[in-house]
Amino acid sequence: MRTRYRKILVAAALSALASMAILASAATAATPAPPYQDFAGCPSSAEQPFVGECLKYEFTGGHIGFGKREIPITNTIVLRGSIEQETENWLNNSEGGIVPVRQTVPGGLIGLTGYSWLDQAVESSNQLKLYATVELAGNVGSLLQPTLNVPVKVHLENPLLGSGCHVGSNASPITLHLATTTPLGPFQEEASRPEVIKATGGVLSDNTYAVPGASGCTFNWGSIHQSIDSLVNSAYGLPAAAGKNSTALNYSLSAVLPGVVYP
Protein backbone atom coordinates (compact mmCIF):
# COMPACT_ATOMS: atom_id res chain seq x y z
CA MET A 1 0.00 0.00 0.00
CA ARG A 2 2.70 2.47 0.98
CA THR A 3 4.73 1.90 -2.19
CA ARG A 4 1.73 2.43 -4.40
CA TYR A 5 0.66 5.67 -2.82
CA ARG A 6 4.09 7.13 -2.16
CA LYS A 7 4.72 7.10 -5.91
CA ILE A 8 1.77 9.44 -6.22
CA LEU A 9 2.45 11.64 -3.19
CA VAL A 10 4.90 14.54 -3.53
CA ALA A 11 7.32 14.54 -0.61
CA ALA A 12 7.20 17.79 1.37
CA ALA A 13 9.93 19.13 3.62
CA LEU A 14 8.83 19.33 7.24
CA SER A 15 8.82 22.75 8.80
CA ALA A 16 7.35 24.55 11.78
CA LEU A 17 4.16 24.95 9.79
CA ALA A 18 3.98 21.21 9.24
CA SER A 19 4.41 20.51 12.95
CA MET A 20 1.57 22.84 13.74
CA ALA A 21 -0.58 21.20 11.09
CA ILE A 22 -0.01 17.76 12.58
CA LEU A 23 -1.18 18.85 16.02
CA ALA A 24 -4.06 21.06 14.99
CA SER A 25 -7.62 19.93 14.26
CA ALA A 26 -10.07 21.94 12.25
CA ALA A 27 -12.96 23.59 14.08
CA THR A 28 -15.24 22.70 11.16
CA ALA A 29 -14.35 19.54 9.31
CA ALA A 30 -14.37 19.45 5.52
CA THR A 31 -17.20 17.48 3.91
CA PRO A 32 -16.15 14.51 1.74
CA ALA A 33 -17.56 14.27 -1.77
CA PRO A 34 -19.97 11.40 -2.48
CA PRO A 35 -19.46 8.45 -2.39
CA TYR A 36 -16.57 8.90 0.06
CA GLN A 37 -18.52 10.06 3.11
CA ASP A 38 -17.22 7.06 5.07
CA PHE A 39 -13.78 8.72 4.99
CA ALA A 40 -15.04 11.72 6.98
CA GLY A 41 -12.39 12.41 9.60
CA CYS A 42 -9.58 12.47 7.07
CA PRO A 43 -8.40 16.09 6.88
CA SER A 44 -8.42 17.90 3.56
CA SER A 45 -5.17 19.45 2.31
CA ALA A 46 -6.59 22.83 3.34
CA GLU A 47 -6.91 21.56 6.92
CA GLN A 48 -3.59 19.70 6.99
CA PRO A 49 -1.08 20.66 4.27
CA PHE A 50 0.94 17.45 4.64
CA VAL A 51 -1.91 14.95 4.79
CA GLY A 52 -1.12 11.57 3.23
CA GLU A 53 -3.50 8.65 2.72
CA CYS A 54 -7.01 8.72 4.16
CA LEU A 55 -7.46 5.58 6.27
CA LYS A 56 -10.40 3.67 7.71
CA TYR A 57 -9.98 0.81 10.18
CA GLU A 58 -13.05 -1.37 10.69
CA PHE A 59 -13.04 -3.60 13.77
CA THR A 60 -15.68 -6.16 12.85
CA GLY A 61 -15.47 -8.69 15.67
CA GLY A 62 -13.53 -9.99 18.62
CA HIS A 63 -13.62 -8.54 22.13
CA ILE A 64 -12.16 -5.92 24.45
CA GLY A 65 -11.43 -7.23 27.93
CA PHE A 66 -11.28 -5.20 31.10
CA GLY A 67 -10.89 -6.83 34.47
CA LYS A 68 -13.28 -9.75 34.85
CA ARG A 69 -15.51 -8.75 31.95
CA GLU A 70 -15.35 -8.69 28.15
CA ILE A 71 -17.14 -6.53 25.61
CA PRO A 72 -17.94 -8.63 22.53
CA ILE A 73 -17.71 -6.56 19.34
CA THR A 74 -21.03 -7.24 17.63
CA ASN A 75 -21.38 -3.82 15.97
CA THR A 76 -18.47 -2.68 13.81
CA ILE A 77 -16.22 -0.05 15.39
CA VAL A 78 -14.73 2.40 12.87
CA LEU A 79 -11.52 4.36 13.39
CA ARG A 80 -11.03 6.95 10.66
CA GLY A 81 -8.44 9.60 9.88
CA SER A 82 -5.21 9.76 7.89
CA ILE A 83 -1.43 9.75 8.13
CA GLU A 84 1.08 12.56 7.69
CA GLN A 85 3.16 12.10 4.56
CA GLU A 86 6.64 11.87 6.04
CA THR A 87 6.29 10.93 9.72
CA GLU A 88 3.21 8.71 9.37
CA ASN A 89 1.80 10.33 12.50
CA TRP A 90 -1.95 9.86 12.81
CA LEU A 91 -4.07 12.86 11.76
CA ASN A 92 -7.78 13.49 11.96
CA ASN A 93 -10.17 16.41 11.93
CA SER A 94 -13.15 16.87 14.23
CA GLU A 95 -15.09 14.10 12.42
CA GLY A 96 -12.27 11.61 12.87
CA GLY A 97 -11.26 9.14 15.53
CA ILE A 98 -13.61 6.40 16.72
CA VAL A 99 -17.19 6.56 15.50
CA PRO A 100 -19.42 5.93 18.57
CA VAL A 101 -21.38 2.68 18.44
CA ARG A 102 -22.97 0.71 21.26
CA GLN A 103 -22.05 -2.86 22.17
CA THR A 104 -24.22 -4.99 24.45
CA VAL A 105 -22.47 -6.08 27.66
CA PRO A 106 -23.28 -9.69 28.64
CA GLY A 107 -24.88 -9.96 32.07
CA GLY A 108 -26.30 -6.46 31.90
CA LEU A 109 -26.63 -4.44 35.08
CA ILE A 110 -27.07 -7.46 37.36
CA GLY A 111 -24.88 -7.05 40.43
CA LEU A 112 -23.51 -3.61 39.52
CA THR A 113 -25.81 -1.50 41.68
CA GLY A 114 -25.42 -3.46 44.91
CA TYR A 115 -29.20 -3.61 45.30
CA SER A 116 -30.36 -7.24 45.06
CA TRP A 117 -33.99 -6.15 45.33
CA LEU A 118 -33.52 -4.06 42.21
CA ASP A 119 -32.12 -7.02 40.28
CA GLN A 120 -35.25 -8.99 41.16
CA ALA A 121 -37.65 -6.10 40.50
CA VAL A 122 -36.48 -5.33 36.95
CA GLU A 123 -34.85 -8.61 35.95
CA SER A 124 -37.26 -9.18 33.09
CA SER A 125 -37.24 -5.59 31.80
CA ASN A 126 -34.96 -3.67 29.46
CA GLN A 127 -33.82 -1.56 32.40
CA LEU A 128 -31.11 -4.11 33.13
CA LYS A 129 -29.59 -3.94 29.66
CA LEU A 130 -26.08 -2.50 29.78
CA TYR A 131 -24.30 -1.01 26.79
CA ALA A 132 -20.68 -0.07 26.27
CA THR A 133 -19.39 2.51 23.80
CA VAL A 134 -15.66 2.59 23.11
CA GLU A 135 -14.48 6.20 22.78
CA LEU A 136 -11.13 7.68 21.80
CA ALA A 137 -9.31 9.16 24.82
CA GLY A 138 -6.23 10.75 23.24
CA ASN A 139 -4.07 10.70 20.13
CA VAL A 140 -3.57 7.54 18.07
CA GLY A 141 0.12 6.66 17.76
CA SER A 142 2.30 6.83 14.66
CA LEU A 143 1.83 4.03 12.16
CA LEU A 144 5.62 3.67 12.10
CA GLN A 145 5.40 2.07 15.55
CA PRO A 146 5.38 -1.74 15.74
CA THR A 147 1.94 -1.62 17.36
CA LEU A 148 -1.17 0.45 16.70
CA ASN A 149 -1.42 2.46 19.91
CA VAL A 150 -4.99 3.56 20.61
CA PRO A 151 -5.98 5.23 23.92
CA VAL A 152 -9.63 4.58 24.74
CA LYS A 153 -12.23 4.86 27.46
CA VAL A 154 -15.38 2.76 27.82
CA HIS A 155 -18.68 4.53 28.37
CA LEU A 156 -21.10 2.28 30.29
CA GLU A 157 -24.66 3.25 29.43
CA ASN A 158 -27.88 2.47 31.26
CA PRO A 159 -30.60 4.88 32.49
CA LEU A 160 -29.88 3.85 36.08
CA LEU A 161 -26.15 4.67 35.85
CA GLY A 162 -26.33 8.33 34.89
CA SER A 163 -24.68 9.80 31.81
CA GLY A 164 -21.04 9.88 32.90
CA CYS A 165 -20.14 6.32 33.85
CA HIS A 166 -16.75 5.49 32.32
CA VAL A 167 -13.94 3.02 32.69
CA GLY A 168 -10.86 4.99 31.71
CA SER A 169 -10.69 8.68 30.92
CA ASN A 170 -8.73 11.19 28.87
CA ALA A 171 -6.44 11.69 31.86
CA SER A 172 -6.12 7.96 32.56
CA PRO A 173 -6.94 6.04 29.37
CA ILE A 174 -6.92 2.36 28.54
CA THR A 175 -4.02 2.37 26.09
CA LEU A 176 -4.25 -0.53 23.68
CA HIS A 177 -0.97 -1.55 22.03
CA LEU A 178 -2.47 -3.57 19.21
CA ALA A 179 -0.01 -5.98 17.62
CA THR A 180 -0.62 -8.05 14.50
CA THR A 181 -1.72 -11.58 15.32
CA THR A 182 -3.00 -12.37 11.83
CA PRO A 183 -1.76 -10.19 8.93
CA LEU A 184 -4.18 -8.54 6.56
CA GLY A 185 -4.75 -10.15 3.19
CA PRO A 186 -3.70 -8.39 -0.02
CA PHE A 187 -5.06 -4.95 -0.81
CA GLN A 188 -7.61 -4.92 -3.61
CA GLU A 189 -9.54 -2.19 -5.37
CA GLU A 190 -13.18 -1.85 -4.42
CA ALA A 191 -15.48 -2.81 -7.27
CA SER A 192 -17.64 0.32 -7.05
CA ARG A 193 -14.84 2.69 -6.00
CA PRO A 194 -11.58 1.60 -7.68
CA GLU A 195 -9.76 4.56 -6.12
CA VAL A 196 -10.23 2.87 -2.74
CA ILE A 197 -8.12 -0.14 -1.81
CA LYS A 198 -9.07 -2.48 1.01
CA ALA A 199 -7.53 -5.42 2.84
CA THR A 200 -9.44 -7.75 5.16
CA GLY A 201 -8.91 -10.73 7.42
CA GLY A 202 -6.48 -9.21 9.93
CA VAL A 203 -6.43 -9.67 13.69
CA LEU A 204 -4.90 -7.24 16.20
CA SER A 205 -4.41 -8.16 19.85
CA ASP A 206 -2.96 -6.96 23.14
CA ASN A 207 -2.67 -8.46 26.62
CA THR A 208 -0.23 -5.94 28.11
CA TYR A 209 -2.47 -2.98 28.96
CA ALA A 210 -3.77 -1.86 32.35
CA VAL A 211 -7.34 -0.76 33.05
CA PRO A 212 -8.11 1.96 35.62
CA GLY A 213 -11.12 2.04 37.91
CA ALA A 214 -14.57 3.33 37.02
CA SER A 215 -15.59 6.95 37.54
CA GLY A 216 -18.78 8.96 37.31
CA CYS A 217 -21.11 5.98 37.88
CA THR A 218 -24.17 7.10 39.84
CA PHE A 219 -27.13 4.89 40.66
CA ASN A 220 -30.37 6.81 40.07
CA TRP A 221 -33.67 5.32 41.28
CA GLY A 222 -36.41 7.66 42.48
CA SER A 223 -34.90 9.73 45.28
CA ILE A 224 -31.76 7.57 45.42
CA HIS A 225 -28.67 9.11 43.82
CA GLN A 226 -25.69 7.13 44.99
CA SER A 227 -22.14 6.84 43.64
CA ILE A 228 -21.46 3.21 42.79
CA ASP A 229 -17.94 3.47 41.36
CA SER A 230 -16.69 1.04 44.01
CA LEU A 231 -19.45 -1.47 43.17
CA VAL A 232 -18.64 -1.31 39.45
CA ASN A 233 -14.96 -1.80 40.29
CA SER A 234 -15.78 -4.79 42.48
CA ALA A 235 -18.05 -6.39 39.88
CA TYR A 236 -15.53 -5.88 37.07
CA GLY A 237 -12.33 -6.50 39.04
CA LEU A 238 -11.01 -2.98 38.54
CA PRO A 239 -8.51 -1.48 38.51
CA ALA A 240 -6.84 -4.33 36.62
CA ALA A 241 -3.06 -4.37 36.29
CA ALA A 242 -1.18 -4.90 33.04
CA GLY A 243 -1.33 -8.52 31.98
CA LYS A 244 -4.77 -9.08 33.54
CA ASN A 245 -6.69 -7.96 30.45
CA SER A 246 -6.91 -9.20 26.90
CA THR A 247 -8.19 -7.75 23.63
CA ALA A 248 -8.44 -9.35 20.18
CA LEU A 249 -10.00 -7.51 17.24
CA ASN A 250 -10.82 -8.70 13.73
CA TYR A 251 -10.23 -5.85 11.33
CA SER A 252 -9.99 -4.53 7.80
CA LEU A 253 -8.18 -1.44 6.48
CA SER A 254 -9.21 0.86 3.61
CA ALA A 255 -7.15 3.66 2.04
CA VAL A 256 -7.72 6.39 -0.53
CA LEU A 257 -5.92 9.60 -1.50
CA PRO A 258 -7.30 12.82 0.04
CA GLY A 259 -7.54 14.41 -3.42
CA VAL A 260 -10.17 11.81 -4.26
CA VAL A 261 -12.16 12.44 -1.08
CA TYR A 262 -11.89 16.23 -1.50
CA PRO A 263 -11.66 16.86 -5.27
N, C-alpha and C positions, 0 to 999 in steps of 0.2 A: 504493500500500500504506500509506504513512504517513498519508495523509489519512483513509483508512477507519478505521484503528485509533486514531488520535489523537482521533477523535470519541468513541470508547468509553473511552479512558484518562482518568483524572482527573489533571490536572496537580498535581504535588506540589512544594512549595518545597524547594529544596536546603538542607541544613544539615550540620553536622558529622557527624551520624548518617548522612546519606546518603553522604557522602564515605567514611566507614568501610565502609559497606555495599558500595560499588562495588569497593573494594580487597579485601574479605574473601572467602574461599571457605569453604563449609561443610565441616566435617570429615566429616559423613555426608550425602550428597546425598539430597534428597527423591526419592521414587519416583513417576514419572508414572503416571496412571491409564490403563488400556487404553482405546482402542488407540493411545495417544500415547507409547509407550515410545521411539519413535525421536527424541523431543524430550528425552530424558534429557540432562542438562548444562545445561538452562535452569533457573535457580534459581526456587524457589517464592517467593511474597511473604514467607513467614516467614524465608527465607534472605536475601533482598534486598528490602527494603521498597519500593524504587523500580524494580523490574523492569518492563520494557516488553514488547515482543513476544518470544516464543520464536522463534528462527531456526535453520534448518538449511541449510547450504550442502552441495551434493553435486557434487564434481568428478569427472565421469564419463569424461573422456578428456583427450587432450593429452599434454604431457610437462613434466618439470622438468629443466632442463639445469644441469650443474655441470662446469666445465672442458671436457674433451674428450668427456664422456659425457652421455647423456640417460637419464632414467628414463621410459619410456612408462607412462602411467596406464591400466592394463588392469583394475584393480579399483577401484571407486569409493571415493574418499576423502571422508569426512564431517567437516565442521566444525560443531559444534553449541554453542549457548549462547543468548544473548539480548542485548538492548540496554537501557541505562538510559533511563528515560522522557524526561528533559530533555536530557542531554548526548549521548545516543546512544553512550556508551562501551560497549565490549564487556564483557559479564558472563558468567561461567559458574561452575557449582559443580564439585565434584571429578569428576563424570562428563562434564564438558564438554571443549571443545577439539577436537583431532583424534582421531578414532577410529582406532587402529592397524590398518593393513592392509598386507600385503606386496605389492610389485610385483616382477616378475622383471626383472633387469638384463641386457640383451643382452650376449653375450660371456662372461658368467659370471666365473669366477675366473681365467680364462686370463691370464697375464702379471702378475697382481697380487702373487704370492708371490715372484717372482724366481727360482723353481726350475723350470727348463725340464723337468727330469726328472719333476717332479711333474705338470706339464701333460700329459706323455705317458702317465704311469702311470694317471691317473684321468680321462683325456679323455672316455671313454665312460660314466662313472658320474655319479650325481647329486651327487657330492662337489664338482663344479665349478659347480653352480648357485649363483648369487648373487642374493640378494633385498635389496630396499631398502624400509625403512619410514619414511615421512615422519612426524616427530613435532613437536609444538608445542614451541618453545624460548623462550617468553616470552608477553607479553600481546598479544593482537590489538588493533589500533588502533581508534580511534573511527570509526563509520560516517559521521560528518560529513566525514571527510577525503576528498579526491578519489580516493584509491586505497585498496584494502583491504590494510592492512599486516599481514603475517603472518610472524612470526619462526619459522623451522623449523630442524631438524637432520635429517640423513639417517642412519639406522641401517643399516649394511651387515651382512648376516647370512649366515653360512656357518659350518659347524662348524669349519673350519680357521682362521677369523679371530678366534675368541674371542667373547665376548659384548658387548664394549664398543667395537666399531669404528664410529666416527661421522665424518661430515663435517659440521662445524658443532657448536655446543654452546650451552648456555644462556648461557654467558659470551660466546661469539662466534658468534651465530646467522647463518644465511642469512636475511636479511630481505627477503621478497618484497613489492614495492610493486605490487600487482596492479591494473592499470588496465583499464577496459572497452574491449575491442576490438570485440565484438559485443554490443549491449544485449540484456537479457532480453526475452522476449515478454511479453504481458499476463498479469497474475495471474488465475488461475481457481480456483474452489473445487474441491477434490477430490470425486470422485463419492461415495466411501464415508465421507469425513470433511469435510462442507461447512464446518466451522469452520476448516479448514486451507486456506490459499490457496498456490498454487505457480506459479512462472514458470520456464520452461525456455528453452534455446537460446542462453544467453549464453556469451561467451568473455572471460576475463580474461588479461592477459599482462604480462610485465615483462622488459626486457633491460638493466636498470640496476643490478642487485644484484651484490655481490661474494660469492665463496665462499671460506671459509678452508680450511686444510689439514686432512687427516685426523688423528684422534687415537684412541688406544686399540686400534689394529689389531695383533693379535699372531698370528703364524703358529704353529699348534700341529700338530705331526706327530711322534708317538712322543715321543722325548726332546728334540725341537727346540721351543723356545719363544722366538721371535724377533720383536721389534718390526719391523713392516713399514710403518709410517706413511709413510716416505720413498718406498717402492715404490708404495704406493697413490697418493701425491701425483704421482709421476712418470707412472704409468699414466693418471691422470685429468686431468693438467695443473693441479694444485692447488698452492698457492692460485691462484685465478683472479680477476683484478681486475674491477671494475665495467665492464660493457659487453662482457665476454667470455662471458657466460652468457645463456641465453634460456629463458623459461618461457611456455607457453600452456596454459590449462586451460579445457575445456568445463565449464559448470556450470549448476545450477538452484538456486533459492532457495525455501524453504518458510517460512511464518510462521503462528503461531497465538497466541492470548492465553494467558498463564500460568494464568488462572482456568479455562481449559478443560483444560489439562494437569494441573492440581492443583485439582480441584473441591472 
